[in-house]
Protein backbone atom coordinates (compact mmCIF):
# COMPACT_ATOMS: atom_id res chain seq x y z
CA UNK A 1 0.00 0.00 0.00
CA UNK A 2 1.66 3.20 -1.20
CA UNK A 3 1.47 6.00 1.27
CA UNK A 4 0.84 9.45 0.07
CA UNK A 5 2.81 12.16 1.88
CA UNK A 6 -0.20 14.46 1.83
CA UNK A 7 -2.51 11.79 3.39
CA UNK A 8 -3.97 12.69 6.77
CA UNK A 9 -2.07 11.40 9.84
CA UNK A 10 -4.95 9.13 10.78
CA UNK A 11 -4.82 7.45 7.39
CA UNK A 12 -1.05 7.03 7.60
CA UNK A 13 -1.40 5.51 11.06
CA UNK A 14 -4.13 3.18 9.82
CA UNK A 15 -1.91 2.13 6.88
CA UNK A 16 1.00 1.47 9.26
CA UNK A 17 -1.20 -0.64 11.53
CA UNK A 18 -2.42 -2.66 8.54
CA UNK A 19 1.19 -3.26 7.44
CA UNK A 20 2.11 -4.43 10.93
CA UNK A 21 -0.91 -6.74 11.10
CA UNK A 22 -0.08 -8.14 7.65
CA UNK A 23 3.55 -8.71 8.70
CA UNK A 24 2.39 -10.45 11.89
CA UNK A 25 0.08 -12.67 9.87
CA UNK A 26 2.90 -13.59 7.48
CA UNK A 27 5.20 -14.26 10.44
CA UNK A 28 2.58 -16.54 12.06
CA UNK A 29 2.18 -18.39 8.77
CA UNK A 30 5.96 -18.78 8.48
CA UNK A 31 6.23 -20.05 12.06
CA UNK A 32 3.40 -22.53 11.44
CA UNK A 33 5.13 -23.75 8.27
CA UNK A 34 8.40 -24.17 10.18
CA UNK A 35 6.62 -26.07 12.94
CA UNK A 36 5.00 -28.38 10.40
CA UNK A 37 8.34 -28.94 8.68
CA UNK A 38 10.01 -29.66 12.04
CA UNK A 39 7.27 -32.14 12.91
CA UNK A 40 7.83 -33.93 9.58
CA UNK A 41 11.59 -34.02 10.17
CA UNK A 42 11.11 -35.43 13.67
CA UNK A 43 8.65 -38.06 12.41
CA UNK A 44 11.06 -39.09 9.64
CA UNK A 45 13.94 -39.28 12.14
CA UNK A 46 11.88 -41.44 14.49
CA UNK A 47 10.94 -43.75 11.63
CA UNK A 48 14.56 -43.97 10.53
CA UNK A 49 15.69 -44.73 14.10
CA UNK A 50 13.01 -47.42 14.40
CA UNK A 51 14.16 -49.02 11.14
CA UNK A 52 17.80 -48.95 12.27
CA UNK A 53 16.85 -50.55 15.58
CA UNK A 54 14.83 -53.24 13.81
CA UNK A 55 17.75 -54.02 11.47
CA UNK A 56 20.13 -54.14 14.42
CA UNK A 57 17.79 -56.49 16.30
CA UNK A 58 17.51 -58.73 13.25
CA UNK A 59 21.29 -58.84 12.89
CA UNK A 60 21.72 -59.61 16.58
CA UNK A 61 19.15 -62.41 16.33
CA UNK A 62 20.97 -63.83 13.30
CA UNK A 63 24.31 -63.69 15.10
CA UNK A 64 22.84 -65.43 18.15
CA UNK A 65 21.33 -68.15 15.97
CA UNK A 66 24.65 -68.67 14.17
CA UNK A 67 26.50 -68.84 17.49
CA UNK A 68 23.98 -71.36 18.83
CA UNK A 69 24.39 -73.46 15.70
CA UNK A 70 28.21 -73.38 15.96
CA UNK A 71 27.97 -74.25 19.65
CA UNK A 72 25.67 -77.19 18.91
CA UNK A 73 28.12 -78.49 16.29
CA UNK A 74 31.07 -78.12 18.68
CA UNK A 75 29.18 -79.81 21.52
CA UNK A 76 28.25 -82.71 19.24
CA UNK A 77 31.91 -83.03 18.20
CA UNK A 78 33.05 -83.05 21.84
CA UNK A 79 30.36 -85.58 22.78
CA UNK A 80 31.55 -87.83 19.95
CA UNK A 81 35.13 -87.45 21.14
CA UNK A 82 34.13 -88.35 24.72
CA UNK A 83 32.26 -91.41 23.44
CA UNK A 84 35.27 -92.46 21.38
CA UNK A 85 37.61 -92.06 24.33
CA UNK A 86 35.23 -93.91 26.63
CA UNK A 87 35.11 -96.80 24.17
CA UNK A 88 38.90 -97.10 24.26
CA UNK A 89 40.14 -96.43 27.80
CA UNK A 90 43.84 -95.87 28.41
CA UNK A 91 45.82 -98.81 29.79
CA UNK A 92 46.31 -98.68 33.57
CA UNK A 93 50.06 -98.07 33.29
CA UNK A 94 49.45 -95.04 31.05
CA UNK A 95 46.84 -93.73 33.48
CA UNK A 96 49.32 -94.13 36.37
CA UNK A 97 52.07 -92.27 34.45
CA UNK A 98 49.63 -89.47 33.60
CA UNK A 99 48.50 -89.19 37.24
CA UNK A 100 52.13 -89.00 38.38
CA UNK A 101 52.90 -86.34 35.78
CA UNK A 102 49.88 -84.28 36.86
CA UNK A 103 50.92 -84.53 40.52
CA UNK A 104 54.50 -83.49 39.69
CA UNK A 105 53.28 -80.53 37.66
CA UNK A 106 50.90 -79.45 40.42
CA UNK A 107 53.69 -79.67 42.97
CA UNK A 108 56.00 -77.59 40.76
CA UNK A 109 53.35 -74.97 40.13
CA UNK A 110 52.39 -74.74 43.80
CA UNK A 111 56.02 -74.53 44.93
CA UNK A 112 55.93 -77.73 46.98
CA UNK A 113 58.20 -79.73 44.67
CA UNK A 114 61.26 -81.20 46.31
Secondary structure, DSSP 8 states (H G I E B T S, - for coil): ----TTS-HHHHHHHHHHHHHHHHHHHHHHHHHHHHHHHHHHHHHHHHHHHHHHHHHHHHHHHHHHHHHHHHHHHHHHHHHHHHHHHS---HHHHHHHHHHHHHHHHHHHT---
